[in-house]
Amino acid sequence: MLTIDPPIGGFTTWSAEGHGHGFEKASFRERVRGRVDRTMLVAVVPRFQVAQILETIATRATIPHMAYWIAPIEAFGRLAPASIDVGRATGPAGREDISVEQHS
């Protein structure tokens, strides 16, 4: 994600737990717990960059069971000024929210 050109303005990741059916490839620990470890990634990016980001993840990360969704963002902003200037305007026009689930 950090090497994509043009660069994205930033993204957020956090640990998550997947629930449901299909535990064939889950570790023993995950089977006992009844949930699988996941990592969530969220980025607000221009629409034109969506395909490139998904292709980069698919070719460089090869994440099994990866799921994603794309949703329009009606507004995006910060309550306090950011300390880092990424060199682009931020706003709702043309930006999408991409959420990617990956197996850790």
C-alpha positions as CSV (number, residue, x, y, z in Angstrom):
1,M,0.0,0.0,0.0
2,L,2.9,2.3,0.7
3,T,4.5,1.8,-2.7
4,I,1.4,2.5,-4.9
5,D,1.9,5.3,-7.4
6,P,0.3,7.7,-7.2
7,P,0.5,7.3,-3.4
8,I,-2.7,7.1,-1.4
9,G,-3.2,9.6,1.4
10,G,-3.2,7.0,4.1
11,F,-5.1,3.9,5.4
12,T,-6.1,2.3,8.6
13,T,-5.7,-1.3,9.7
14,W,-7.0,-3.2,12.8
15,S,-7.2,-6.7,14.0
16,A,-10.5,-8.5,13.6
17,E,-12.1,-11.9,14.0
18,G,-14.0,-13.8,11.3
19,H,-17.0,-15.8,12.2
20,G,-19.1,-18.2,10.1
21,H,-18.7,-21.4,8.1
22,G,-15.8,-22.8,6.2
23,F,-13.1,-23.4,8.8
24,E,-11.2,-26.1,6.8
25,K,-8.1,-23.9,6.5
26,A,-8.3,-22.4,10.0
27,S,-5.5,-23.2,12.4
28,F,-6.1,-25.5,15.3
29,R,-6.2,-22.5,17.7
30,E,-8.8,-20.8,15.5
31,R,-11.0,-23.9,15.3
32,V,-11.0,-24.2,19.1
33,R,-11.9,-20.5,19.5
34,G,-14.6,-20.7,16.8
35,R,-13.3,-17.7,14.9
36,V,-10.4,-16.9,12.5
37,D,-7.9,-14.0,12.8
38,R,-8.4,-11.3,10.2
39,T,-6.9,-7.9,9.5
40,M,-9.1,-5.1,8.3
41,L,-7.8,-2.3,6.0
42,V,-9.8,0.8,5.2
43,A,-8.7,3.6,2.8
44,V,-10.5,6.5,1.3
45,V,-9.1,6.9,-2.2
46,P,-10.1,8.4,-5.5
47,R,-12.3,6.1,-7.6
48,F,-9.8,5.9,-10.4
49,Q,-7.3,4.2,-8.0
50,V,-9.6,1.4,-6.9
51,A,-8.7,-1.2,-9.6
52,Q,-5.0,-0.5,-9.2
53,I,-5.1,-0.9,-5.4
54,L,-7.0,-4.2,-5.7
55,E,-4.6,-5.5,-8.4
56,T,-1.6,-4.5,-6.3
57,I,-2.9,-6.4,-3.3
58,A,-3.8,-9.4,-5.4
59,T,-0.4,-9.7,-7.0
60,R,1.9,-8.6,-4.2
61,A,0.1,-9.9,-1.1
62,T,-1.7,-13.0,-2.3
63,I,-4.0,-13.0,0.7
64,P,-6.2,-16.1,0.9
65,H,-9.9,-15.5,1.5
66,M,-9.5,-11.8,0.8
67,A,-12.8,-10.0,0.6
68,Y,-13.4,-6.3,-0.3
69,W,-16.3,-3.9,-0.8
70,I,-16.5,-0.4,-2.3
71,A,-18.9,2.2,-0.9
72,P,-19.3,5.9,-1.8
73,I,-18.2,8.4,0.8
74,E,-20.6,11.3,1.2
75,A,-18.2,13.4,3.3
76,F,-14.7,13.0,4.5
77,G,-12.8,15.3,6.8
78,R,-10.9,15.7,10.0
79,L,-12.0,17.3,13.3
80,A,-8.5,18.7,13.8
81,P,-5.9,19.6,11.2
82,A,-3.6,16.8,10.1
83,S,0.0,17.2,11.1
84,I,1.2,15.6,7.8
85,D,0.3,17.2,4.4
86,V,0.0,14.5,1.8
87,G,-0.2,17.0,-1.0
88,R,-3.8,16.4,-2.1
89,A,-7.1,17.9,-1.3
90,T,-9.4,15.7,0.7
91,G,-13.1,15.7,0.2
92,P,-16.1,13.7,-0.9
93,A,-15.8,14.3,-4.6
94,G,-14.8,11.1,-6.4
95,R,-13.5,9.3,-3.3
96,E,-14.5,5.8,-2.4
97,D,-14.2,3.8,0.8
98,I,-12.4,0.5,0.2
99,S,-12.4,-2.1,3.0
100,V,-10.3,-5.1,2.6
101,E,-10.4,-8.2,4.8
102,Q,-7.3,-10.4,4.8
103,H,-6.3,-13.5,6.6
104,S,-3.3,-13.0,8.9
